[in-house]
Amino acid sequence: MVEHIVLFKLKPTATEAAKDELLRKLKGLKNKIDGIVDLSAGESFTNRHKGYTVGLVVRFADRAALERYGPHPEHVPVKQYAEQVCEDILAVDYEF
């Protein structure tokens, strides 16, 4: 199994609607891409986020599934939208 964790720091100019749309798009990937075992996304409710207020956790069956995810035609437009509304995006991937 592979865990893919992504943190999103929205631009200061990003609206509440832009944040909501990002979350909607992220959550919408769950049943569209083979190899995703589980997916969750949400907004931080603590003050420890250091500006990274949206988080995504995707569990993949294996590394090959993660590698297919990046260029997948359902994922690419979501990534492009995130890059438009975010000033920074961090990702960590690990096997367990």
C-alpha positions, 0 to 999 in steps of 0.5 A, spaced: 500 500 500 502 507 498 499 513 502 499 519 498 498 526 502 498 533 499 497 539 503 494 545 499 496 553 501 491 557 498 493 564 495 491 570 499 486 572 494 482 565 493 475 565 495 471 561 500 468 558 493 475 557 490 476 553 496 470 549 496 471 547 489 478 545 490 475 540 495 469 538 491 474 536 485 479 532 490 473 528 493 470 527 486 477 523 484 475 517 489 471 513 484 474 515 478 481 512 478 483 505 478 488 503 484 485 508 489 483 504 495 481 510 499 481 518 499 479 523 503 480 531 503 478 536 508 479 543 511 484 544 517 480 545 523 486 547 528 491 553 528 497 548 527 496 548 519 501 554 518 497 556 512 496 549 509 489 549 510 486 543 505 489 536 506 488 530 501 490 523 503 489 518 498 491 510 499 493 506 493 494 499 492 501 499 490 506 504 487 504 503 480 497 505 481 500 512 484 504 512 478 498 512 473 494 517 478 499 523 476 498 523 468 490 520 469 486 524 465 481 525 471 487 527 475 490 532 471 484 538 471 484 537 478 491 538 479 491 544 474 485 547 478 489 546 485 495 550 481 491 556 479 488 557 486 494 555 491 500 558 492 504 552 494 502 545 494 506 539 498 506 532 497 509 526 501 508 519 498 510 512 502 509 505 502 507 501 508 
